[in-house]
Amino acid sequence: MKPTYTAIAAFLLAQSSSVADAFSPSSLPITAMQPMPLRTGHSMVAAVQSQSRINSSLAMAASGDFLGMDEDDEDEDEDEDEDDQLVPAGYAGAKSPFTGLKLDPWDPNPLIKPRPSRYFKDMDEEQVSDDQLTQTMSDDERKENLSVMRQIRKSDLPDLRMRKDHAGWVEANNDLKRRYKRDPWFMVNERLRDAIQLGDPDEKIEHLRELAKKVGGPPEGIDCGTKGYAVHTEIYDIGISPSRAASLLDRDIRADRVARGRAMMAERRKNMETAQQQYEEDMRFPGLREDREAKERRERTMRRLMGEIEEDNKKKRDRAKELLGKLPEAPENRTKAMEKALKEAREDFKKTRREQLGREADDEVAEIASSNKGSGSSSAERAREAAAAEAAGGRPRLPGDEDVTKGEIDIPVEASSKTTTGVLEVEVSSTYNKEQSDPPMRKHCFQYTIRITNNSPTETIQLLGRRFEIQTVGSSMKDVVQGEGVTGRTPVLKPGEVFEYTSTAPLSVRPIGTTIIAARMRGEYRYATLAEGEETATEEQIKAGGELTADLGTFHFIFPEDQRVKPFRSSEEEDEEEEEEEDEEDVPGETAVAKPSSSTPSSSTASSPASTLPGDMDIKSGDITVEINDSSEVVAEEVRVAVTSSYRPERSDPALDKHCFAYNIRITNESKESIQLVSRRFEIQTIGSSSKDVVQGPGVTGRQPILKPGESFEYTSTAPLSVKPIQDKTPVVARMQGEYNFVTLSSDGSTPVSSTPLQAKLGLFHFVLPALSMN
């Protein structure tokens, strides 16, 4: 490598007094061949100036030819010197002032100053702390600023780009940035958006939200929605692009296809399971499925044919009435004529018997009343009231309507009503809820919707309470449901306002053939008028329950067509058997839950009892030796069984020695583990009988309930007895006791722990005639 100009200049300065012809390259000192370090900034300028002076001296020396070099050699040396310069050692340790990283002089892509963005802020930009951040613009100025920003972003910039006016576009974009920075909310909004999207701590997000409120929140015209911040399209009011709309549509189409595909696969799996079940059934029971399907086809055909015949007969009757006027109702054939005559004879006999029993009861009541002056009521009446209260589960009850009790409705049957009382109009409509009903278990659920309208032009009212009366068909009593407010609220109705709600009425009732209704309901609402300026009723008005009432008109819960009983009877015996087996329960319509019911065979109704045992001698003779109780409560194996009984006069006929009782049983699990009832066993002995009938079977009311710790199961059943009381000795007509078998369940609540059942005792109790009960 040849020495640089710097080395040559240093040598000339050192050898200025020597003879020119004594010069030789071998005499150069080695230290003079070190390259000159590179410099930056002002140092580099000084080095360049010094190098220029040295080059001038060398040119002057070259012009005297004292070095023995020609011009071509000098040019060649200059070119080689430019190519052979080394990087000075001081440059190797330099660092970038922007990132702090070490610089590589041989890197073909050197680091440059980064461009400011949302993630890398300009270091030269003045940063304002959050404490000093304030809003300097008024609401109108912010609104105008936002309007101009949207105009620039949506109209000006696209127009300048289209016209290819780069200078105008840059000026407009800079104006947009300046307006963006004028309102500090935009910067806070960016930080809040980044914090939420990047999952920053809640403390930082809450701080940014408070900061956004501090600077005045978003300008008028920007809606942040529920997410708490505004995105670019919301700030500049930019609509969705066609490509974005197409993408969303394509996504919805794909989602719909996936849903339809899943539904098709589910239906395919269901069809395969059904086919597999049918195959297994055909293998186990050949021909059973074909017989069942053939039976269903025959039934459908018969229903269709009978419907067509009934429709033809109806058309013929209507046509005959149009031609001949109103005709007397006559049976169509001899069988129906005989059935009609028998029905009228039975009705006459029942009516006469009821009148006779009524007179006897009146005479008995008068006699007892005369012997108990000042008592206010007879013992028989008190016993009937107590029995009715027990049957109602402690709820108040009232005497029912006779037509509902008989099932022969004498008013129009309507599933809705509309009544106006004072300023309130109460409208109600009812429907049958098939999903929550279980007809085989005599559970029928109805829904009723009530609409209350305040028709007063000036008065504001508040509903404070309600009182409903409901009577199921066949029952002689009405259940009363009353309470504060409506569905847990006390709504306030201003003039012209409407309050509407829907409630359910689960009823335990059996359809009968003489009517299509399941129950009748009526009631009233209590309300108070608010004074001007009052928002709610006063304490005195609330305590009084409201000084005004609005009537809820009478309406009926009507069975759907498929749940109704056809009134056709083939013989008198079938009709009487149905009357004996008929069982009903009275359940309130709004808040109470229907209890399950079942019919328990008695000594008279069971044609072939499961077994019999020797009876108690005191029941056989009528000289009762134990305390007469019509209820009992026993705790055994940590299971409490409580029972109460009551006389059902509407289902009894003393002249025929038929007495019907209802008994309610409540079973409570007082242990610390779940249990399941698996079977029952009852013993019942009627007065004068020498043996006990034993009734046993799995579960109760067709179920085997699981009771968790503290839970209870309650049901009501009836005992129709055919027995002749020994009136001169005791009012007891029967004695009953029994037991329930339970199994303890494991922690999963379904697996039995042991196969040995536990026995919970049904304590001994009596069926007592109220008219003969003691005071």
PyMOL commands that set and color helices and strands:
alter all, ss='L'
color gray80, all
select helices_A, chain A and resi 5-14+20-22+25-27+30-33+41-63+71-83+89-93+139-163+166-182+184-197+202-214+232-235+242-284+288-324+334-371+379-391+402-406+439-441+539-544+561-563+572-581+617-621+649-651+654-656+770-772
alter helices_A, ss='H'
color red, helices_A
select strands_A, chain A and resi 397-399+416-421+424-438+443-454+460-472+477-484+492-493+498-508+517-530+548-558+597-599+611-614+631-636+639-647+658-669+675-686+691-698+706-707+712-722+732-744+758-768
alter strands_A, ss='S'
color yellow, strands_A
deselect
rebuild
show_as cartoon
